[in-house]
């Protein structure tokens, strides 16, 4: 296990609480990557130092702390320019990376699908390209471990010409894969299944919710970015109505555009859904900040117009006092994904969201024709059905998509 020393800079626009959140999240990322945090250095500055981000005096202090803690690697929260990284490497005899390279390293570990691996390779190569200019000392110091996994490991020694050609090759292959994924999405959209999309902060419990609703057996662990490849599963409610649910990669604060672009197909899955479930870890001390990150990201992606339901998860882990401090966005449901009763509450909230989009129909049906109606149970939501002894007819109330034609009475 690599010993990692962390560095974070607090400018005037970052509060003490935000800094604490940044450092805690960076620690979790290191743990996810398989490292051990042995120390943290923070600094308050009006602005970043153009040469080293933290200034000459702090660089000397960093070198001393890293050596005293026997660190194997130094990771900066802020993104380092190639020149800043070079200048730091010349002054400090330790491998240095930034949070972006750490996140890409985790993505390389977690990506399982062909598309996911290609997107990671593209993001890593585009990250490395400007860092190959001149003599990029940092890459040569990364002998292995965190910051070198995935395609980046084999590209470090390549020159820019070869790397540019590799980027173009990956882009071409990715286009072909995305065409296939697009056709798959179109087929699913024509499948008359009500589509749910899970979106939210990383480690909020999205995979746990997927498992509880569908028994999908998705990867479920207390790690950041546990899910990278979009996973779609179909399940049925008690009345046989079918739904699909797609679990996606989690958001994180200060997510760079390159990383969002690298996984745009994951987010495209959520753009097409009928109801988006925005999952919030209510037990996190930074629940409000995490919710703000998710909402800002959705706004930037122009996705807030998609019908949505806020799902406040892990409610069993917070006290009544803490619960009162949360400002719950509406519409919402408050659950613990590991509780069967809570999952039933979630299903009811999802059904309410469905009813708002589907057309309500109340009819009297002849018993001889009820079979035709029951054959539509997977596509039409039967809200109520009973046999009226007085009239010897079935009374039904259903909710249906507008494009489905109903049988004649």
N, C-alpha and C positions, 0 to 999 in steps of 0.2 A: 504494500500500500504506500503510494507516494505521499510524502509530507508536503503540504501546500501552505504557503504564506499569502495572505490576502491584503490587497490595497484598495482603498476607496477614498475618493475626494469629495468633499462637501462644499459646493459653491453656495452663493447667496440664495439661489432659487430652490435649494434642497433643505427641508426642515430636519431637525434631529430625528423625528419619528421616521421620516422617509429614509434617512441614512441607515437607521437601524434595520428597517425593512430590507433595504438593498443588501446590507451585509449578511443578514440572516438567510436571504434567498441565495446569495452567492455561496454560503456555506452548504446549503442543501444541494446546490448544483455540483459542488465538489464531491459531496458524499455520493450522489448519484453516479458520478464519473469514477468512483472507486478510490477517491483520495481521502486524506485525513488533514483537516485544518489544524495547523500548529501555532498560528498567530495571525493577528489582524493589525494593520496600520491604517489609521484614518487621518485626514488632514483637512482643515478648513482653509479655503482660498477664495479670493474674489473671482479669479479666473484661472483656467488651466495654464500651466507653464507650456509654452509652445515647443520647448526642446525635450522635456522629460515628463510632462504632465504635473509632476509634484515639486519640481525645483531642486537645485543642487544640494542644499542642506538636507532635505528630506530623503534624497537618493542615498546619501551617506548613512543616514539613520536606518533606511530600509535594508541596506547591505549588512549592517551590524545585526539587526533583528533576525534577518533570514539566516545568517550564519549561526547566531546563538541558538536558534530553534532547529538547526540542522535541516533546513528546508531543502526539498528536491526541486521545487518549482514555485514561482511567484505568479499570482494571477491578479490582474487589475480589473476592477469593476467597469471602469470607463474604457471605451474603445480606444486603442492606441493607434496612432498613425504609424506607417512604416518607419519614418525618421525618428519618432519618439521611441519606438521599440529598439531601433539600432542604437540610439544614444544611451538608453538604459542598459542595454547589453554591454556596451563599451565600458560603462561605469561599474556594473555589478556582474560578478562571475556566477550568475544563476540563470537558468532558463526562465524566460518571461513570456507569458501569453496574456490575452485579455479575455473578458467574459464571452465575447463572440466566438472565439476559437474554442472555448470550453463548451459552449452550447452546441457548436457544430460537431465537436468530439462526441458528445452524448447522443446527438442525432445519428452519428455513424454507428454507435453501439446499438441503438434502438430500431433503426429502419429495417424492415423485414421484406416489404414488397419491392418489386423491380422498380416501380416508379419512385418509391421513397428513397431507395439507394441511389438512383440517378439524380434526384433532387439534392440529396446530401453531397454527392460528388460535385455537382455543378456549383453549389454554394461554397464548398471548401476550395475548389479551384479558383473561383472568382475572388475569394478572400486571399488566397496565396499569391495571385498574379502580381499585384502591386508591391508585394513584399519580397519579390525576387529581384527588384531593381537594385543594382549595385551589389554590395556584399552584405546580404541580410544575415547578420550574425545569429539572430534569434533562432532561425530554422536549423542551423547547424548544431545548436546547443540542445535541441529537443531530440534526444537520443531514442526516445520511446515513451510509451505511457500516455498520460493525459495531454491532449493537444495534437497527437500524431495519428490517432486511429482513423480508420476508414481510408478513402482514396487519398487523403492528404499525406499519408505515410509514404506512399510510393511517388508522390509528385514533388516532394520537398527539394530534391536535387535536380529537378528538370529546369531547363531554361524557359524563358518567357515564350519563345516561338513554339516550342513543343506544347507548353501549357495552353496557349491560345488555340492550337489545333485540337487539343483534347476537349476544351470547352465547347468548341463548335460541334465536335463529334457527339458529345453528351446532349447538347441542345437538340440535335437532329434526332437522336434516339428517343429523347424525352417527348418530342412532338408526336412520334409514332405511338408511344405508350399512351399519351394523353388523348389521342384520337380514339384509341380503343376504349379508354375510360369514359370518354364522352358518349360513345355509342352505348356503353353499358348503362350510363346514367339515363340516356334517352329511353332505353328499353324499360328501365325501372319506373320512369315517370309515366309510361304508358300502361303500367301494370295495375292501375286502379288501387294502389295501396296507399293509405294515409301515411305520410312520411314525417318522422320526428328526427331532429338533429340535436345532438348534445354539444354544447359549446360552453366555454368558461375558462377560469383560471386553472393552470396546471395543478394537479393533485387535489382537485376539489371533490373528487369522488365520481367522476363521469363513468369510468369503467365499472365501478361497483353498481351504479344504477343500471347500466346496460346488462350486467349479469343478473341483477335482481328481476328485471323485466323479461329477459329472454333466455336465461341460463346459457349465455353465449360462451362463458368461460374465457373472457378476455383477460389479458395480463392485468393483475390487480396488486399493486404494491405501493408502499408509501415512498415513492420516488417521483421527482419531477420528470415530465415528459415520458411517463410510462407508456403512453400510447402515441405513436407517430403515424402509423398507416391507418387511413379511414377504414373503419370496420362497420359494415351494414348487416343487420340481422332482421329477420321477419318474425313476428310473434303474433299470437291471437289472444284477444280478451275472452272472458268467460262466455260471451254470447257469439263467439266465433268470428268477430270482426277482426280483420287483419291490419296490422301496422308494421312499418319498418322503422328501425332506429339506427342512426349513424353516430358512432363515437369518433371524435376528432382530437387532434393535438391540442394541448392546453396552451393558453396564453401566458405571458409573463411580462413583467414591467420592462419598459425600455426595450421592447422587442425590435431589433433592427429591421429596416425594410427588406434587406436581402434575405433574412430568414423568413419573413412573411411571404415574400415572393417564392422562396424555395418550396413552400408548402401551400401554394395558392389552391391547388386542386383539392386539398383537404377542406379548405374554407369554402370552395365552390360547392362541395357536397352540401354544406349547410345553407347555402344561398337558395338551393332548390327545394327546401323542405316545406311542408305545410305548417309545421309548428316547431319553433326553435326553443329548446330547453336551455336556459342560461343558468348554469350551475354555479352556486357560490358556496364556499366553505364557511359557514356561519361561525364555526369554532375558531377560525384563525383570528389572532389579535389584529390582523391587518385586513379584515374582511371588507371594510368600506373602501380601502385603497385598491384592493384586488378587484372589487366590483367596478370601480371607476376605470381601471385599466381595461377590463373587458368591454365596457360600454364605449370607451374612447376608440378601441380597436374596431368594434363593430361599426361605429360612426365613420371612421376612416375608410372602412371597406364598403360603406353605403349599404349596410345590412340591417339597420334598425327598423326598416319598414317591413321586414319579414315578421309575421305573427309570432309572438314569443310568450314564454311563461318563465318567470324567475323561480328557480328551485333552490331554496336555502337548505343545504345539506348539513349533516352532523349536528343537528339541533340538540341531540341528546348529550352533547359534550359541553354545552354552555349553561351557565346559571341563569336564573330568572332575571337577575340584575343586568347581566350582559345582554340578555335577549332584548331588554328594554332600550338598550343603547343603539341597537341596529335599526336602520331606517329601511324598511322592507318596500322595495319597488313592487308595483302591481302590474298585472295579476301575478300572484305568487302562491306557492305551496311550501310549507315548512316540514322537512322530513329528516329521518335518519335512514339512509339507504339500506342499512343492514336490518331494519325492522320491517316485518311483513305488513303490519298495520300501516306503516308509513308509505310503503309501496302501493298499497291500496288507495291511500290518499292521493298519491301522485297520479295513479291511473284515473281517478275521478277528476282531477284537475285537468288532465290531458283531454278527457272526454268533453269537459266544458269548453276547452279551446276548440275542439272539433265541432261542437254544436254551433259555435259562433261563425264558422266558415261554411258549414253544410246547410242545405235547405231542409226545413222541418216539414214533414208530411204526416197527416193523420187520416187514416182510412178505415173503412169497414170492408172486410174481405170475406168472400164466400169460402167455406171450408174446402171446397173442391179445388180452389186456386191457391191455397196457402203454400203448397209445395213450391210453386214458382217463386214465391216471395222468399221462402227459406233458402232457396238456392243462391240468393243474393246476400246472405248474411256476412260473407267475408268482405263485401264492398260497401254495404249499407249498414249503418249503425242502428240496430233495433233497440230503441229506448224503452219501449213498453209493448207487450203483446198479451192479450188475454181473450178467452172465449166467453162471449156473452150468452148465458143460458136462455135469456128471454128472447133474443133475436136469432139465436143459433148461428151467429156470425162472429168472426174474429175482429177485435178492435186492435189496431196497431198504431204506434207512433214511431216513425223512423227519421233519421237524418241522413241525407244523401248528397253526393257531389252533383252539381248541376248537370254534368254531361251524361249521367246515367239515366237511361230511359226505364221507367217503371212498367211492370206488367199491367195489363188492363184488369179492371175489377170484374 
